[in-house]
Amino acid sequence: MGRSAIALVACACARAATLEVRLEGGHLVVAHKDAIYEVAPSHDVYSCSWADLSSIKGGATIDQIERAIEPASVLSFYHHITLYMCNSGVRPDRAHAVGEPFDCLERPFIFGCERQLFSWGAGVERFEMLPGTGFVLPRLAILQVHVKHPSLDGEPIEVAASLSGLRLRLSAPDVKPFQYFQLGPHFGMLSVPPRAPRYKVGAVCAESCIRQALRQAKVEFFEVIAIRQHMHLLGSAAVTELIHADGSTENYGLVRNFSAYNTPISFLPTPLYIRAGDALQVTCVYNSSARAHATMLGVSMHDEMCFSFMIMHPPLPNFTGCWHANENFVHIPGAPCVAICGIIPKRQLARQVRHKFKNGVKKFTLPRRGPWSRAALDPVYSDLPDLRTCSTPRS
């Protein structure tokens, strides 16, 4: 191999790049300009930049997002481009000046800026919100660009792009605001064994998390209008379920033939309303038949993920993610389950969860499923894991 993979990870992976923030007619362009990404098969590139958007008129909203990647010939090297919103009071860290690209492979989520404004994914050119709806533009954001190698092996390559980012259409400030919401396992909660043709992993947003968030927002329900399922190369199918207090269940966001190279956001036929007493569960199905080693949760395309991204109203800064932790997370056999209501830094989360486990916290429960027709799905879902008791899903 040419240059070593270790050297590639240690380098400034977006050489010669600068961050460009400019108004272009009725659009705002936030993008890396003149970047050279050095990518190896075993190491994807995550390049981030702090973006100061305070010059944009306060209260501005976004109702359309499209990729801003040039030239078109490099499009296949991109996995996603995400714009993260920073909470009020957050300041850029001292290590990186505003507009200066930095390697964020080991730190893809920065506390205080973990809320996604929008995430463009492979196979999508443009996404437009429904009339009268939009996303609120923050004063400070982080642009994250994920560039991948086209194969599992081979030589390191350089991807030269004159533009890598997003083009956001500005809209009226009085639209109905929505936010991205993330349901899926984190850290030690996802492991796919080798040679498994149909292995399932699930994550739960417990009833207690939803009830707490509704109380905080002072609303009776959350409204979901669109969904996007997200896995990597082993992903084959996914579905999200809304489990009501009476045991009845609605499935939505069903993807029978998942492709990591085409991950569109799909509007629901009718809005989905999540109320107190409800719980959420996402299930991802993987095919590792051709892989000789276990695959863990991670940011590379050769790692795995299991996320159900939803577009939800109203925006709630402290409820942008939800999942659960069990004995696999703390490595304490027989430990009870803990509901995780929000996105918390890994070290802080580990301390909190271990404290709860050691102090005998009661495990959360899900309402028992009532009878409902799975015949409308297919055999892949004939034995979805029931996480009501928070047991580890099995193939």
C-alpha positions in Angstrom: 0.0 0.0 0.0 1.2 3.6 -0.6 0.9 6.0 2.3 -0.1 4.2 5.5 -3.7 4.3 6.8 -2.3 5.5 10.1 -0.6 8.5 8.5 -3.9 9.3 6.7 -5.8 9.4 10.0 -3.2 11.6 11.6 -3.1 14.1 8.8 -5.2 17.2 8.3 -7.8 15.3 6.2 -9.2 18.3 4.5 -6.1 19.9 3.1 -6.2 23.4 1.6 -9.9 23.7 2.6 -11.7 26.8 3.8 -15.3 27.2 5.0 -17.5 29.3 2.8 -20.7 30.9 4.2 -22.4 33.0 1.6 -25.8 34.2 0.5 -26.7 33.3 -3.0 -30.0 34.8 -4.0 -32.6 33.3 -1.6 -30.2 30.6 -0.5 -27.5 30.2 2.1 -24.5 28.1 1.1 -22.4 26.5 3.9 -19.6 24.4 2.4 -15.9 23.5 2.4 -14.2 25.2 -0.5 -11.2 23.7 -2.5 -10.8 20.7 -0.2 -8.6 17.7 -0.8 -9.8 14.7 1.2 -7.3 11.9 1.8 -9.2 8.6 2.1 -8.0 5.0 2.8 -10.2 1.9 2.6 -10.0 1.4 6.4 -10.4 5.0 7.4 -13.2 7.3 6.3 -12.8 11.0 6.5 -14.9 13.1 8.9 -14.1 16.8 8.3 -15.9 19.4 10.4 -15.9 23.2 10.7 -17.5 25.7 13.1 -19.9 27.9 11.0 -20.9 31.4 12.3 -24.4 32.1 10.9 -25.1 35.1 13.1 -25.0 37.5 10.2 -28.1 35.9 8.8 -31.3 37.7 9.8 -32.5 36.4 13.2 -35.4 33.9 13.1 -34.7 32.8 9.6 -35.9 29.3 8.7 -35.0 26.8 6.0 -37.6 25.0 3.9 -35.4 23.3 1.3 -31.9 21.7 1.4 -29.9 20.4 -1.4 -26.3 19.1 -1.7 -23.6 21.6 -2.8 -21.0 19.2 -4.1 -18.7 20.1 -7.0 -17.6 18.7 -9.3 -20.3 16.1 -9.9 -17.6 13.5 -10.6 -16.8 13.2 -6.9 -20.3 12.7 -5.7 -20.0 8.9 -5.2 -17.3 9.4 -2.6 -19.7 11.2 -0.2 -21.7 9.4 2.5 -23.3 12.3 4.2 -23.1 16.0 4.9 -24.7 17.2 8.1 -25.3 20.6 9.6 -25.4 20.5 13.4 -27.1 23.2 15.5 -25.4 24.6 18.5 -27.3 25.6 21.6 -27.4 29.2 22.8 -24.3 29.9 24.9 -22.0 27.4 23.1 -18.8 28.7 21.8 -16.2 27.2 19.4 -13.5 25.3 21.2 -10.1 26.9 21.4 -8.4 24.3 19.3 -10.2 25.3 16.1 -11.0 28.7 14.8 -14.4 29.4 13.1 -14.2 28.3 9.5 -11.1 26.1 10.0 -11.7 22.5 8.9 -10.6 19.9 11.5 -10.6 16.1 11.6 -13.6 14.9 13.7 -13.5 11.2 13.0 -13.0 10.5 16.7 -15.3 13.3 17.8 -18.2 13.3 15.4 -20.7 14.7 17.9 -19.8 17.8 20.0 -21.7 18.3 23.2 -24.0 21.3 22.9 -24.1 21.0 19.1 -25.5 17.4 18.7 -28.8 18.6 17.3 -29.0 18.0 13.5 -30.5 20.8 11.5 -30.4 18.4 8.5 -28.4 15.5 7.2 -28.0 15.0 3.5 -27.5 11.3 2.5 -26.3 9.4 -0.5 -28.8 9.1 -3.3 -30.6 12.4 -2.4 -30.2 15.5 -4.4 -32.7 17.8 -2.8 -35.2 17.7 0.1 -38.1 20.1 0.4 -40.3 20.6 3.5 -44.1 20.7 3.3 -45.6 24.1 2.6 -45.7 26.2 5.8 -43.0 24.2 7.6 -39.3 24.5 8.1 -36.2 24.3 10.3 -35.0 27.2 12.4 -31.6 28.4 11.5 -29.1 28.6 14.4 -26.6 31.4 15.0 -23.7 28.9 15.4 -23.5 25.5 13.6 -21.0 22.7 12.7 -20.7 21.5 9.2 -19.7 17.8 9.0 -18.6 16.2 5.8 -18.2 12.4 5.6 -16.1 11.1 2.6 -15.5 7.4 2.1 -13.3 5.1 0.0 -15.2 3.3 -2.8 -13.9 -0.2 -1.9 -13.0 -2.4 1.0 -9.3 -2.5 -0.1 -6.9 -0.8 -2.5 -4.7 2.2 -2.4 -5.4 5.5 -0.5 -7.0 8.1 -2.8 -7.3 11.9 -2.9 -10.8 13.4 -3.5 -10.5 17.0 -4.7 -13.7 19.0 -4.4 -14.2 22.7 -5.2 -17.3 22.6 -3.0 -18.5 20.2 -0.3 -21.6 21.3 1.7 -25.2 22.3 1.6 -27.4 24.9 -0.1 -30.2 26.0 2.2 -33.3 27.9 0.9 -34.3 30.7 3.3 -38.0 31.0 4.1 -40.4 33.1 6.1 -39.8 33.1 9.9 -43.4 32.3 10.7 -43.5 28.7 9.5 -44.3 25.7 11.7 -40.9 24.7 13.1 -39.6 21.1 13.0 -36.5 19.3 14.1 -34.5 16.2 13.4 -35.0 13.4 16.0 -32.8 10.4 16.3 -33.9 6.9 17.6 -31.2 4.2 17.7 -28.6 2.4 19.8 -25.3 4.0 20.9 -22.0 2.8 22.1 -21.9 -0.8 23.4 -25.5 -1.6 22.2 -24.8 -2.7 18.6 -22.7 -5.7 17.6 -23.3 -7.9 14.5 -21.7 -11.3 14.6 -19.9 -12.7 11.6 -21.6 -15.1 9.1 -25.1 -14.1 10.2 -27.5 -13.8 7.2 -30.3 -12.2 9.2 -29.3 -10.6 12.5 -31.5 -8.0 14.2 -30.6 -5.1 16.5 -33.2 -2.9 18.1 -33.4 0.2 20.3 -36.3 1.6 22.4 -37.4 5.1 23.3 -39.2 4.3 26.6 -42.6 5.7 27.5 -41.0 7.6 30.4 -38.7 9.6 28.0 -41.7 10.6 25.8 -43.8 11.6 28.8 -41.0 13.7 30.2 -40.4 15.4 26.8 -44.1 16.2 26.3 -44.2 17.7 29.8 -41.2 19.8 29.1 -42.6 21.0 25.8 -46.0 21.6 27.3 -47.8 19.8 24.5 -50.1 16.9 24.3 -48.3 15.1 21.4 -45.3 15.2 19.0 -46.0 15.2 15.3 -43.8 13.2 12.9 -44.1 13.9 9.2 -41.1 12.2 7.7 -38.6 9.4 8.4 -35.2 8.2 7.2 -33.7 4.8 8.1 -29.9 4.7 8.4 -27.5 1.7 8.4 -24.2 1.0 6.7 -23.0 -1.8 4.3 -24.5 -4.8 6.2 -28.0 -3.3 6.5 -30.7 -5.1 4.7 -34.0 -4.0 6.2 -35.5 -1.7 8.9 -38.7 -0.7 10.5 -39.9 1.7 13.2 -42.8 0.9 15.5 -45.0 3.1 17.6 -46.3 1.1 20.5 -49.4 2.5 22.2 -50.3 2.1 25.9 -53.1 -0.3 25.0 -50.6 -2.6 23.2 -51.7 -1.7 19.7 -48.8 -1.0 17.3 -48.3 1.1 14.2 -45.3 0.4 11.9 -43.9 3.1 9.7 -40.7 3.8 7.8 -40.6 0.2 6.6 -37.6 -0.5 4.3 -37.5 -4.0 2.9 -34.5 -3.7 0.7 -32.1 -1.2 2.3 -29.1 0.3 0.4 -26.5 2.4 2.1 -26.1 4.1 -1.3 -29.6 5.4 -1.4 -31.1 6.7 1.9 -33.9 9.1 1.1 -36.2 10.9 3.6 -39.8 9.8 3.1 -42.8 11.7 4.0 -45.5 9.7 5.9 -48.9 9.3 4.2 -50.4 11.1 7.2 -48.7 12.6 10.2 -47.9 10.3 13.1 -48.8 11.6 16.6 -46.8 10.4 19.6 -48.6 10.8 23.0 -48.0 10.1 26.6 -48.1 6.4 27.2 -46.5 5.6 23.8 -43.1 4.1 23.2 -41.0 3.8 20.1 -38.8 1.0 18.8 -36.6 0.7 15.8 -35.4 -2.6 14.4 -32.5 -3.0 11.9 -31.8 -6.3 10.1 -28.2 -7.1 8.9 -26.6 -9.6 6.6 -23.0 -10.4 7.6 -22.8 -13.7 5.6 -19.7 -12.5 3.8 -17.9 -11.0 6.8 -15.5 -13.0 8.9 -15.4 -10.7 11.9 -17.8 -9.0 14.3 -19.0 -5.5 13.3 -19.6 -2.9 16.0 -21.2 0.5 16.1 -18.9 3.1 14.5 -18.7 6.0 12.1 -16.9 4.3 9.3 -18.9 2.6 6.5 -17.3 -0.7 7.5 -18.7 -0.2 11.0 -22.5 -0.2 11.5 -25.3 2.0 12.7 -29.0 1.6 13.3 -30.8 4.9 13.4 -34.3 6.0 12.6 -34.2 9.8 11.8 -37.6 11.5 12.1 -38.7 15.1 11.3 -40.7 16.1 14.4 -42.6 19.1 15.8 -42.2 20.9 18.1 -38.4 21.4 18.3 -37.1 20.6 21.7 -33.3 21.1 22.3 -33.0 18.6 25.1 -34.9 15.8 23.3 -33.2 15.2 19.9 -32.3 11.6 20.6 -33.5 8.6 22.5 -32.5 5.0 23.2 -31.9 2.5 25.9 -28.9 0.8 27.7 -28.7 -2.7 29.1 -26.1 -5.0 30.5 -24.1 -4.8 27.3 -23.5 -1.1 27.9 -22.0 -1.4 31.4 -20.7 -5.0 31.2 -22.6 -5.9 34.3 -24.3 -9.3 33.8 -28.0 -9.2 34.6 -28.0 -5.4 35.0 -31.5 -3.8 34.5 -32.4 -1.5 31.6 -32.1 2.2 31.7 -34.0 4.6 29.4 -31.7 7.3 27.8 -33.7 10.4 27.1 -31.5 12.6 25.0 -27.9 12.6 23.6 -25.3 12.7 26.4 -21.5 12.8 26.1 -20.1 9.2 26.3 -18.0 9.6 29.5 -20.8 11.5 31.3 -23.4 9.0 30.2 -21.3 6.0 31.3 -20.9 7.4 34.8 -24.6 8.1 35.0 -25.8 4.7 33.8 -23.3 2.8 35.9 -24.5 4.7 39.0 -28.1 3.9 38.2 -27.3 0.2 37.6 -25.3 -0.1 40.8 -28.1 1.5 42.8 -30.7 -0.9 41.6 -32.7 1.4 39.4 -35.9 -0.2 38.1 -35.8 -1.2 34.5 -38.1 0.6 32.1 -40.9 -1.3 30.6 -42.8 -1.2 27.3 -46.5 -1.9 26.9 -47.1 -5.4 25.8 -47.9 -5.7 22.1 -51.4 -6.6 21.2 -52.3 -8.7 18.2 -51.7 -6.9 15.0 -51.2 -8.0 11.4 -47.6 -8.6 10.4 -48.8 -10.4 7.2 -48.7 -7.0 5.5 -45.0 -7.0 6.0 -42.9 -10.0 5.1 -41.1 -12.9 6.7 -38.2 -10.7 7.7 -40.4 -9.2 10.4 -42.3 -12.3 11.4 -40.2 -12.5 14.6 -39.2 -8.9 15.5 -37.5 -8.9 18.9 -39.8 -7.7 21.7 -37.7 -5.3 23.8 -40.5 -5.0 26.4 -38.2 -6.7 28.8 -35.1 -5.1 27.3 -33.5 -8.4 26.4 -30.7 -8.5 23.8 -32.2 -9.1 20.3 -31.2 -12.4 18.7 -30.9 -13.5 15.1 
